[in-house]
Amino acid sequence: MSETSSHDVVVLGGGSGGYATAFRATELGLSVLLVEKDKVGGTCLHRGCIPTKALLHAGEVADNTREAESFGVQATFNGVDFKAVNAYKDGVVSRLYKGLQGLVKAHKITYVEGEGKLVAPNAVEVNGTRYEGRHIVLATGSYSKSLPGLEIDGTKVITSEHALSLDTAPASAIVLGGGVIGCEFASAWKSLGVDVTIVEALPRLLAVEDEASSKMVERAFRKRKIAFKVGKPFEQVEHTGNGVKVTLKGGETLEAEVLLVAVGRGPVTANLGYEEQGVKLDRGFVITDERLRTGVPNVYAVGDIVPGLQLAHRGFQQGIFVAEEIAGLNPPVIDENGIPRVTYCDPEVASMGLNEAKAREVYGDKVETFTYDLAGNGKSQILKTQGFVKLVRAPEGPVVGIHMVGSRVSELVGEAQLIYNWEAYPADVAALVHGHPTQSEALGEAFLALAGKPLHVHG
């Protein structure tokens, strides 16, 4: 075994959390070694956020073509060339990957390809070589989970990774899981011509979102003829000549060409030496304090392996935080409720802060809410989208929750993020001028109404 020179920071994992740690640390004058077993960019860039959003956009173009006549445009929808959709998707990923590789070089990061293992509180081993660091950052990411007894075969029973590399769209699909991943794939596949049914054990789709958002999505999915069964736990799957047969609790059966298992993501922490070096795990997740310290001196963890929202932008921000913490800048602790959440199905769902039920738990029954219907918003009418902006306000206090459903509301979450994180009162936002006609006006109108100045709505 050979020994290499020591670095200030050794990062295990090159996904959003890992590379953000590495980039920020080098900017702060620290020497960094980054270990990645696959490709820098991780799940988000190669097998998650980016390719799925490309697939969803291709689906949106297909839907726009089908509906072109309603806008007075004569167009004929001739079908979907799935190989060409994949080429478009892969092109987006490839360009971003090339840019990221360039940034790794530009930041003068020592990049090591291979699977790393924590072998001491200050060292990792990759391909038989030991690399030491004054600080170690664990950022090994997540994998697609399954259920006990549900075997993924990669052809008929697949995960999101397999779904993104299909050569042709299946004629029919059952999506197991009505969370973010399940709803996004169901939405994209429906637009691309797949007959889809979602199966969810919980009582509603997108159960972590505000109940009003879930109901709006369910209504829209019914209209789009995306079938879904909620409150129906999965029992078993059998292979048939043409695909799969799924049995639900109570004996109901469904058949389709493929079963997409979208029941969440688990942490990649097994057999990496974490526990042997004193890092505490709970169901595979690395337990940290609010400053992302693991309890082992100078060992930190970021991203999907830390309990909480498994979102690329959360890992990215945690990476910046840890780099600044190591550099002695004492950055402010990240507020988990202050992280934007978006589901990119059609219609999109975006939210900040607390949902109404959680706000009532925290603040009691005097919580105020106001819902502005996008039917009153000019740009939403132009886009032919339906949805709403719902505000949740602490009693006589700031707005603590913002929930939006509709086309393109993912682009409104930036303003919602500022409103929540700056603890704005309704009157603060009501005084701001929103461009016309934009969808951001819907936020402005909602705040006007909550501030007691409902111009386009009956307060």
N, C-alpha and C positions, 0 to 999 in steps of 0.2 A: 504494500500500500504506500503510495507516495503522499507527501505532505505539501500543501501549497501555502502561499502567503495568506495572512489574515486580512479580513476586510472589516470596515466599520459595521456594515449591515449585510447579512446573508438572508435573502428572501427565497422561501421555498414555495414556488408556484408563480406562474407568469400570467395569470388572468387579470381582471380589472383591479382587484385589490393588490395583487403582487406587483404589477408593473407601475401602478400609481405610487406605491411605496418607494420603488426603485427610482423612478423619475424625480420625485420630490426630494428624496434623500441626496441624490447627486447634485441637484440644484442648491442644496444647503451645504455642499462641500464635503459630503461623506463618500467614502469609497464603497461601492455596492457590487455584490455578486448575486445574480438572479438565476435560479434553477428552474427549468421547465421541462417536463417529460414529453410534451407534445408540441404545441405551437404557442408562441406568445400571443396573448389576446384571450386565451381560455375559452370556456364554454360560450360566453356571451357573443364573442365575435364569430366563432367557427361553428357552433352547434346550438345557438340559443337566440338571443335578442335580434341580432342583425339578420341572419337568414330567415327567421320567422316573419319579421316585419317586411322583408322583401317579398315573401310569399303572400302576405296579406295585401301588399300593394298591388301585386299582379292580380289578385282576386278582385280588388277594388276597380282596377282597369276593366276587367272582364264584366263586372256588374254595370259599370258606366256605359260600356258598349251595348249591353243588353237593353239598357234603359235610355239610350241616346235619344230615341224618338220623343220622350217626354220633355226633352229640352229643345226640341225642334231640329235636332241633328239627325240626318239620315246615315245610319251605319248598320252594317250587318255583322252579327256575331257568328263566326264560323267555327268556334270551338277553341280549346286550349292546347297548345303544343307544350307538353310538360317538360320536354328536353330543353326547349328554348326558355321556359320559365326558370329552370335550373341554371341555365347558362347566365341569365340575367342576375339571379340570386348569387351565384358563385363569383360573378364579376364584381359585385358590390363588396363581398367578403375579401376577395383577392386584393382589391385596391386598398382597402383599409388595413389589411395585413401587411402589405408592402410598406405603407406609411408608418406603421407601428415598428416594423423591423428597422426602418431608418431612424426612428426616434431612439430605439435602444442603442444604436451605434453612436448617434449624436450625443447622447447623455454619457458616453464612455462607461457603460455598464459592462462588467465582466459577465458574459452570458454562457451558462453551462447547460447543455442539452442532456437530459436523462432523468431518471426517477431518483429523487433525493430522499434521504432518511435522516431523521434527527438522531445523532449518535452520542451527543453530549449537550449540556445546556448552552454550549457555545460553538457547536460544530454540526455540520451535516456531511453525509457521505453520498457521493454520486459516482456510479460506475467504478467503485473501488478506490476513489480518491476522496480524501478528507479535506473539507474547506471550513476554516474557522472564521467566526465573526464576533465582534464585541456585542452585537445584538442580532438576534434571530427573529425573523417574522414568518409565521406560518400562514400560508395563503393557498392551501391545496384544493379549494373549491368543492364542487358537488357533483353528484351523478344522479341519473334518473332512477327513482325508486320503483319497486314493484310491491305487490302484496304477498303475504305468506302463501305458498303453494301456487303462485301465478308465475309461470316460467316464460321469460322473454325469449322468443326464438329468432327474432330479427326479420321474419318474413310475414307470418300471419299475426303474431303477437309482438307488437313493436313499441319502442319508446320514441320520444320526440327526435332523438338523434337519427334513428332509422327513417323516421317520417321525412326528414329533410334531405335524405339521399335516395328517395324513391325515383325510379326512372319514369314511371307512369302514375297517374292518380288512380287510387282504387275506385271501383264503381260505388262501393258502399263502405262505411266505417262506423264502428262503435267506439266512442271516446270515453274511456273510464276516468272520470274526474272532471268536475265542473268548475275548477279553479281557473287561474289565469292561463296556464298552458293549454288546458282542455278547451276553454272557450275560444282561445285564439286559433287553435288548429281547426276546431269545428267551423269557425267563421271563414277561415281561408279556404278550407276544403269545399265548403258549400258553394262559395263563389267560383271555385274552379270545377264545379260540376259533380261533386261527390254527394251521395245520399248519406247524411250524418245523423247519428243519435248519440246524445250525451247521457251518461249514467253517473249520478252523483248520490252518495250515501247521505249527505247533509240535506236539510230541508229546502235549500235554495242554491242556485248558481251563484258564483262569486260570493261565497258566504262571509268572507272577511270584510266585504264592502257594506256600506249603508243599505238597509233593507230596501229603500226606495230605488237605489241603483240596481239591485238584483232584479226587482220587479220589472223595471224598465227594459233591462236586457232580455229577460224571459219573454216579455211582450214582443220585443223586436225579433227575437229568434223564432217565435211562433209565426210571425208574419213572413219571415224568410224561409219558413218550412224547415227549420233546424229542430228536429225532435229532441226532447230531453225528458229524462225521468229523474226526479229528485226524491230524496228520502228512500232510495232503493239501493241498499248495500249489495255489492257484488258477491256471488258465491263461487261460481266456477266457470271455466271456459273449456270447450272441447273443440278439437279440429274437425272440420267437415271436408267434404270433397271440394267445395268452393271457397272455403274460408274458415270462419269460426262460429260457434254457437255459444252464447253467453247466458248463464242462468243467474237470475237475481233472487234476492231473498223473497220468499213467498212463492217461488216456483216459476215466475215469468221468464220466458226465454226470448232472446233476440239473435238474429243471424246477420252476418255481414262478411265482406271480403277480408277485412283486417280489424284487429282490436288495438287501438292506440292506448297504451297505459300512461296516464298523465296524473299520477297520484302524489306528485310532489318530488322534491329532490333531497337526497341524503348527503351528509358531509363525507368527503374523502379524507379519512383520518386513520383507517385500519392499517396495521402493519407498517407504520411510518416511524415507529419509535417514540411517539409522543408520550404515552403513558409510562414507558420505561424511564423516561427522563423527568418524570414528575408532573407532566402536564395533565390537568384534570379533564376528563371527558364525561359527558352525560348523553347517553344514547348516540354516541359518536361525535357530538358537537363539543368544541373546545370551550370551556368555561373561562370567561375573562371578567375583569372588573370594568367599570365604565370607561377606563382609560386603555382598554384593550390589552391589559397585562394578564398573562396567564397564571401568575403566582410563582412561576420559575423566573428568577432574576434575569432581566434582559431578554426574555422570550415573550413575543407579542403574537396575536392572531387577528386576522382581518378576513372579511368576506363571508362566503356562504358557510364556512365551518363555525362561525360564531352565531349562536342562537339569535333569531330575529328575522327580519325581511330578507329574503334571498334575492337581492336586486344588484345588478352590476353597479349602478350609481352609488349604492350604499357602500359596497366594497371599495370602490374608487375613492370615496370621501374618507373612509376608514384608513386607506393606505396613506393618503396625504396627512391625516391626523397622526398616525404612528411615526411617520418620518419626522414630522415637526416635534413630536414628543421626544424622540430619540435625540434630536438636535437641541433639545432644551428650550424650545419656544413656548412650552406650556399652552397648547391650543385649547380652545373651549370644547367641552364634551359635546359629542353629537347627540342631538335630540332625535330619538328614533321616530317619534310622531311627526317630526318635521321633514321626513323623507317623502317625496312624491311617489304615489302608486298609480300605475297606468296599466290597463288591459286594452290591447290594441285590436279587439274584435270590432265588428260593425253592428251597433254603434260602439264607439270607444267609451271607456269608463276611466275617469281620473279623479283622484282624491288626495286630500291633505288632512292631517290631523285626526280628530276623533269622529267616529260616526255618531248618530243621534243616541243610540242605545248606550254606547260607552260614555258619552258626555253626560247622560242622565245618571249613570253610575257614579261619575266623578263629582258632578255639580248639583245633582238633585233635580226635582221636577220643574224648577223655574228656568230651565234651559229654553231658549227661544230658537225657533227654526223658521226659515223662509225659503220657499221654492219658487224659482222663476222658470216658467215654461219657455223653451226655445221657440215655440210657435210665435211668440211676440218679438223675436229677434230677426231683423231683416236679412242678415247674411245667412242665417240658418235656413230661412225660407228659400233663399237663392240656391243653397246646397241641397234642399229637400231633405233636411235631417230633422229628426225629432229627438227630444231629450229635455234636460233641465239643468239648472244650477241650484243646488241646495246649500244653504248656509246654516251652520249650527253655532249658536252664540252662548257663551257662559252668561249667567244672570248678570245683567247690567255691565258686562265686561266685554273682552275682545271676542272675535270670531275664532272658535277653536276647531272648526271642521268645515271643509269645503268639498262638496261632492258633485261631480259633473258627469252627464251622460250625453253623447251625441257625436256626430262626425267631428274629427279634428280637436276634440277637447283636450287631447294630450298636449296640444300647443298652448292651451290656456293655463296649464298647471304651473307654469313659471310664475305668473302673476299670483296665483293662488298660494304658491310657496312663500312668496315675499309677504303676502297678507298674513299667513299663519305665523311664519317665523318672526315677523316684526310685531306680532301681537296687536294687529290693527283693530280699531273699533269701527263699527259701521260708518260713522260720520267721517272717519279718516279717508276711507275709500270713496265714499259718496262725493267727496270734494274733488276727486281726480277726474280728469277729462278722458273719456274713452273714445277712440276713433270710430267714425260711422261711415259705412256699415261694416262692422266687424263682429265676430263672435265674442270678443272680449267685452263688448257692450253688455252682454248678458250678465257678466260679473258686475259691471257698473250698475246696471238696473237693479240687480238683486240687492246690492248694498244701499242704493238709494231707498228702496222699499224698507229695508231693515232699519235705516236711519230715520224713517218716518216721512220720506218724500217719494211715495210711489207714483211716478208719473205715468207709466204705461200699464200699470197693473192696479187692481183694486187692493189696497192694503187691508 
